[in-house]
Amino acid sequence: MSKTHINWPALLVFLGFLALWQLFSSCGVFPAYMVPTPVRVGEALIKDLPMLVPHTLTTLIEALLGLVIGIAVGSVLAIVMDEVRIIKRAFSPLLTVSQTIPTVAIAPLLVLWLGYAMLPKIVLVALTTFFPISISLLSGFDSVKLEQIDLMKTLGASRVQILIWVKLPAARAAFFSGLRMSVTYAVVGAVIAEWLGGMQGLGVAMERMRKSFAYADMFAVIIVISLLSIALMEAVRLIEYVTSPWKHKRKGV
């Protein structure tokens, strides 16, 4: 049975940070209208919660749909690149270059091309999440020893069987590492796309609050975005635990 351990050092640091934030804001070190106290942010969060729920659901749907597409595209691309070396040599530089283009530069174009609905947000999330998946899987495939592949070939295994029984299990840990990165990119990508052009979502809510100079409400939205990212990362951790229970048993979790 898994045990829940409280990370006391991290908790104490977080509480200390909140205490210093409250102290400096209350003493006027930070302008109250620009950096509200944690108490004011908490009050704003409670006040805005009914309004933030539909925005959060919209962002969550966009992030999950884009993430699923990104996982599918990244996985297929990694498998094809691993199986056909000439494709790997041809597309590896393009993959790297694709990640040098800022998200804030792509989002307005997608909004212009695809409109203000969910589609451009989903496409942007997919574009930002497929790279960690493909790179992580490729790294996992490369970790397979040639002796294992030669043994499977000796036993008459096909390339598909080698992929299923040798390469994919070897790349499991790397895949989940890439997935944890992709989850955070998914939420951030959806929010940025909403910020630059949308009708609903946490990014839209932040933009409206910015225009009304409601900084406490903006901080409240930031908290919701952080909690959403943490929740998705915990979901990934749970999936990894369910699909790899032996890994945690060895660690005594």
Buried (B, 14 or more C-beta within 10 A) or exposed (E): EEEEEEEEEEEEEEEEEBEEBBEEBEEEEBEEEEBBBBBBBBBBBEEBEEEBEEBBEBBBBBBBBBBBBBBEBBBBBBBEBBBEEEEBEEBBEEBEEBEEEEBEEBBEEBBEEBEBEBBBBBBBBBBBBBBBBBBBBBBBBEEBEEEBBEEBEEEEBEEEEBBEEBBBEBBBBBBBBBBBBBBBBBBBBBBBBBBBBBEBBBBBBBBBBBEEEBBBBBBBBBBBBEEBBEEBBEEBEEEBBEEBEEBEEEEEE
